[in-house]
Amino acid sequence: MKLKTLSVLGLAIAAASPVMAYEAGDIIGRVGAVMVAPNDSSDMTLNAELGVNDNTQLGINATYMLTNNIGVEVLAATPFKHKISADGLGEIGTTEHLPPTVTLQYFPMPSDSALQPYAGAGINHTFFFNEKLNAKAEDLLGDDALHLSSSTGLALEAGVDYNLQNGFGINAAVWYIDIDTTATVYAGGNKTKIDVTLDPWVYMLSATKKF
């Protein structure tokens, strides 16, 4: 009876003990909603400052743990689509972009902690495509009158994972990304370049799975 009681007690203690959250070699996958909220500004070459609106898409990222406390993350998402507006003109068109980002992350908590806050820094490369003008802008500027250049810049990140059970968990994360593009506008046979600063905050809520 005593042996049986001790065995049951041992199993209970083992079940209550924290499970190793993150170890070197682990992969933490995250899938959820990610929103890009630009802090846009541009020069006033055309006396009409350009801007883009927020957009939310499906976000996917994964962290590979190099050690129990250091990981490398790759962030990806389905293409973001933004409305482009100009002061005094309103909406003039749309563009899509993809912002793949790689960050080196530091997890300060012990590896057996279910709560894993982290911070990271890395590189983002954003490329724009499918730039389209609406009918009003085409009347003013002509067809195929807008192009946005790609951007490479610094990305800063903070987030937290919370491990639930069986390798599943939840995550919240935020990035600040340095994105600067040049908008080339063709109007009346003339080419004008406008420097546009986006520098968005990127927010993500996701479910996680450790492999």
N, C-alpha and C positions, 0 to 999 in steps of 0.2 A: 504493500500500500504506500509506504514511504517512497519507494522507488518510483511508483507510478505518479505520486504527487509531485516529486521532484522533476520528473520528465515533463509533466504538464506545465509546471512552473517555468521550466527551461524554454519550452516552446513559446510560452506567453511572452517571456522576456525577449526572445529572439524576434518575435513578431512585432514587439513594440520598439525594438532598436531601429535607429535610422538606417535606411538603405544607402549605400554609397551613391551619391548623387552624380558626381562627375569625376571621371578618371581619364588619364592620358589614353588616347585612342578612341574615346567615345565620339559619336556624332549626334548632335542635337538638331533635329529638323523642326521647323516652325512653319505653320501655314495659317494665314488669317487675312484680315482686312488691313490695308496700308493706305494712308492718305498723304498726299503731297500738298503742302500749303506754302506757296511761294511768297517770299518777301520781295516783290518785284519792284524794280525801278529801271529807268533808261534815260539816255541823254535826250535832249530836246531838239534834235536836228530838224525834225519835221514839225516842230511845235505841237507835237501830239505824243505824249509819253505812252509807251506800250506796256501792257500788263497781261497776266494770265490768271485764270481762276484756279481754285482748288479742285482736286480730283481724287477719287478713291478707287482702288483696284485690288485684285487678289495678290497678296504678297507671299513669297516663298523665300526662306533663307535657311542656311545650315551652318552650324559651327563644328569644326573639327578640333578636339582638345589636344593640343601639343603636349601639355602637362596637366596636372590636376587643377591648375589655376590660370593657364594661358590657352586661349583658343584663337582660331582664325575663322572668320565668318564671311560668307558670300551672300549678298542680298540681291534678289531678283523679283520681278513682278510682271503681271500682264501689262501691256502698253497703257500708259497714262494718256488721256486725251484732254486737252485744255482749250478753252475759248480764249482767243486773243482779242484784246480791246485796245482802243486808243482814245485818249482824252478828246472830247468834242465830237467823236465819231461813233462811240459805243463799240459793239462787237464788230470786228472786221474779218474774223476767220477762225480757224482751228489748227492745232498741231498735235502730233502724238510724240511721245518720247519714252525711252527706256533708260533707267539709271543704274546699271550694275555697279555694285559697291563692295569693296573688300576691306574688312577692318581686322585689326589685331586687338583682341579683347583680353581684359584682365578680370578674373573672378576672385575677389579678396576673401570670400568665406571658405571655411574648411570644406574639403571635398564631400564630406558626409552630411552637409547641410541641405535641407530640402529647399530653403530659400537661397537663391543665387543671384544677387545683384552683380552687375558688371559695367565696365566702361571700356570704350574702344576708340581707336583712331585709325584712319586708313585713307583710301583713294576711291574716288568716284569718277566714272566716265559716263557722261550723258550724251546720247545722240538723238536728234530730232528727225522726224520724217512725216510724210503725208501733210505737209503744210498746205492749207487750202484757204482761199479767200472766199467770202460770201459775195452775193450778187452786188451789194452796195459798194464793197471795196473794189471789186473787179471793174465796176463802172468808173471808179476814181483812178485806179492804178493800172488796170489791164490784167489779162490772164497771166498765171504763173509769175506773180509779182512779188513773192515773198520766199525767203530761204533763211533758215536758222542754222548756225554752225554748231558743231559738237563742242563739248566742254569737258575738261579734266580738272578736278580740284580736290581739296581736302574734305574729308568727312569725319565728323565727331559723333559718338554714339554713347547712350546710356540706356540700360534696360534692367529687367529683372525676370528671372525664371522662377517658377514655383513648382516643385515636383510633387505630384499627387500620389500615384501608385502605378506599379507595373510599367514604369518608364514614361508614363504620360504626365503632362503638366500644362501650365498656362504661362503666357509671356506678355509683357508690355515693354515697348521700346520706343525710343525717339532718337532721330538723327538730325544734325544740322549739316547741310551739304553746301559747299561752295560751287555754285553753278553760274557761269557767265557765258552768254552767247552773243553772237553778232547777228542781228537781223538785217538782211540785205533786201532792200525794197526797190523795185523797178517801177518807175512812174514816168510816163511821157517820154520814154526812151532814155531816161536818166537813171543811174544807179546810185542809191543812197544807203550807207551803212549806219546802223544804230546799235550801240552797245547796250545790251540788256542784262541786268543783274537779277537773278532769280533767288538764289540763296535760300532754298526752302527749308522749313521744318517738315520732317517726315515722321508720322506716327503710325505705330502698328500694334494691334492686339491679335494674339494668335494662340492656337493650341500647339503643344510641343510633344515630341516623341524622341526618347533617347534610344540610340541603337548601339 
